[in-house]
Amino acid sequence: MKLCDEYKKYKWKPMTNKFELDYRELLADIIKYGECAENRTDIKTQVLFNRNMNIDLRSGFPILTGKKIFFDKAYHEYVWFKEGMVTTKYLNDNGITWWNQYANKDGYIGKTYGYQLRNYNGEFDQLEYVINEIKLNSRRAHISLWNPEEIAAVILPVCYTGFTFVRINNVLNMQMQFRSSDVFLGLPYDIIVGALLLTEVAKFCDLEAGELGINISNAHVYKNHYSQSLEYLQNPIYDLPEYDSITNKLLNYKHGPFIGAKLNN
């Protein structure tokens, strides 16, 4: 018997909501050990370099429970991204307005997330490409949203810059790369987008969704989010809910109160 087969005989009980415990450790580490740095905004940040998380989707859907997260808004932003939309109409129709500040008077936001996914260099559908590569069991299933030739065509360059899919037998994993992440405010919603992408691609390829890897080059917390971060860290957390891919809803999502924070432009 091979060693890996022997290992599989043992049933390991997963930690309760390990995802949120790992997220809280990242958030607390940035506040405690991060270095104060200036940035494009008027609000300074605490910054740590090259931080990582591995999130097992088989242990529940990765949404924070210590504070309320608006899953429907994250879901609609995912659909907007996946379908390659380049205006704010769909977002506005579903109650999402924060992208409006980056759009022109016609609601056009430029060649950003969805455009690069479905129309890279005006002609290449990267989502179709990775699905074909995954089905071939290829190690070349990678999406790049960072297109240097078209950075000038957007007001806000992408924060998550790419995805690498790793198929191991019948389990599909995905690493999500961030050049920069607002860990308190933005990261929880971006993790939902990544989890939905991995879940849907795995289902389309008749595979099981496994781990979502998060790699952040510049992991930061804004100074004016300190009190909100500490409030969240003191709240209890709960078991992760399950995601129903038929209704696109979360089942049994128990959470703490909503904690508001100012978006720093």
N, C-alpha and C positions, 0 to 999 in steps of 0.2 A: 504493500500500500504506500502510495506517495505521501510525503509529509503534508502537502496541502489538503489531501483527502482526509487524513487523520484529523487535521485541525477542524475541518468542517463538521465533524461528529459532535463537537461541543456546542451547546446552545448558550450564547452569550446574551444576557439581559441588557438592553440598552439603558443608558442613564436617562432619567426622566428629563425631558426637554433639554438635552445637551446643547442643542442649537442656541437656546437663549442664554444658557450659562456661558457658552463661548463668546457670544456677542457681548454680554455684560463684562466679561473679562477684558475684551478689546476696548470697550468704551471706558472702563475704569483705568486701564493702563495708559490710554491717551491722556486722560486728565491728570493722572499721577506722575507719569514719566515723560510725557511729550514735551517737545521744545517749542517755546513761543516763537511764532513766525508771522511775518507780514504776508499779504497776498493781494489779489486784484481788488478786494473789497476794502472797506474802511474798518472792518472788524478783524482783529488778530485771531489766530488759531493756535491750538496745541497740536503738534504734528508728531507722528511716528512713521518711520519708513518701513515699507515691505512687511505688511501684516497679512496673515492668512487664516482662513477658516475652512473646514470641511464639514458640510452639512448633509446628513444622510436623509434623503427624502422618504425612505422606508420607515422612518421613525415619526412621521407626521409632517404636515405642511409647515414650512419655516416662516411663520408670522409671529411678531412679538406679542406676548400676552401680558407683560407688565404694564403696558399702556395700550390704548386703543389705536389700531391701525385700520385705515379705511381700505379694506380689501377690494371693494368694487372699483375704486379709483385706480388702484394698482392694476387690476385686471384690464380695465379699459385702456390704460396707458400701454399695457403689453399688446393688446390687439392693435392699437394705433401703430406701434413699432413693428409688429410682425407683418402687418399688411402694407407696410411701406408708405404710410400716409405722410404728406408733407405740409399739411395745413392744420389749423387748430379746430376746424369745424367738428370733427368727431369728438375731440376732447371736450369742447364746449357743450356739445349736445349731451354729454354724460357728466356734466358738472365739474369739469377739470379746467381751471382757468390760469394756472400759474405759468403755462407756456406762452400765454398771450403777450407777455412782456418781451419775448424774443421773436415775435412775428411782425410782419409789415401790416399795413392797413387792410390788406386782403386776407390776412391770416396765414400767409406763407412763412414758413420758418427756415427754409433753406435746405441744403443737402446734408441733413443730420441723420440721426439714428436709423429710422426706417428706410430712408433713401439709400443709405450705404448698405443696408442689409439686402434689399431687394433690387437695387439698381446701381450697383457699384460701377463707377466710371461711366454711368449712363447706359449700361448694357448687361451687367452680370448679376444674376440672382444667386446670392450666396446661400440662401436657405435651401434652395433646390440642390445646390452643389453639395452641401454637407450631408443632406439626406442620402444622396446617391453614394457618397463616400462611406457613410456609416453602413449602408446595406452591403457594401463590398468589404466590410471589415477593415477599412483603410485607416491608417494613422495620419491621414492628411485632412481630416475633417475639422477645418479651422475657419472661423469667420473673423474678418477684420473690419471694424467700423471706423478706424482711423485712416483717413485718406488725406495725406499732406497736400495733394494738389488742390483739394477742395475745402480746406480749412477756412479759407477766406470767404467762402460762400455761406457761412453760418455765423450767427451772433454768439451762440454758446456751443463750443466743441463738445463732443461726446465725453462723458465721464467714464463710462465703461467702454473699453476700446476693442474688446474681442472676446470670442468664445472658442474653446478647444474641446471637442468631443472625444472621449476615450471609451471605446467599446471593449469590454472584457467579457467574452462569451456572450451571454444573453442580457447583460446589464450595461446600461449606457450611463456614463458619467460625463460631467461637463465642468470645465474650469472657466470662470468669468473673470476677466482681467480689468482692473480699474487703474487709470493713471492717477485718479484723485477721487476721494469719497468723503462727503459730509456724513460722518458715521452716526450722529444722533438723528439727523432729520432725513437725509436722503437714502442712506444705505438700506434701512428696513424695506423701503419700497422697491429699490433696485434688486434686492434679494428675491422678492416676490416675482418680479419680471423674469429673473434668471430661472427660478424654480418652475414657472409656467412654461418657459421655452423648453427646458429639459424634459418636463413631463409630456408636452405635446409631441416633441420630436421622437421621444422614446416610444410613445404610443403609436405614432405613425409608422415607425420601423418595427413594430411588434417586439419591442424590447422592454425590459423593466428599468424604470428610472432609479438610478443609484445615488451617487454623491454629487452635490454641487460644491465645487471648490471656488472659494473667493480669494483673489489675490489683489491687494491694494498697495500701490506704490506710495501714495501720499494719503495716509489715514489721519483725518483731522476732526477736531471738535472746535466750533467757534466759541469764543469767550462769552458771548451773550447767550449761549446755550448751557452754561455750567449749572445754573440752578435747576433747570428742567432735567438735565442729565442726572443730577443727584436725586431729584424727586423720583425719577423712573427707577434708579438703582435701588431705592429703598422699598419699592412696591413688590408685593408677592408676584410670583409667576405661576403659570398653570400648564397643564398638559397641552401639547400641540393638537390642533384640529386636523381633520382629514379634508382633502380636496375632492369634490365630486366633479369629475371632468365632463359629465353629461349635462349637469345644470350650471356648471362653472361657479359653484358656491362652496363656501367652507361649511363643514359640519361640526357643530359643537365648539364654536370659537368662544372661549371664555377669556375675558381680558380685564385689565385695570382701566382707570379713567383716561380720557384723552388729555394729553399734555401738549399744549400749543407752544410753538416756537416761531420766531420771525425768520423768514427766508432772507438770506443775505445775498444781495445781488452784486 
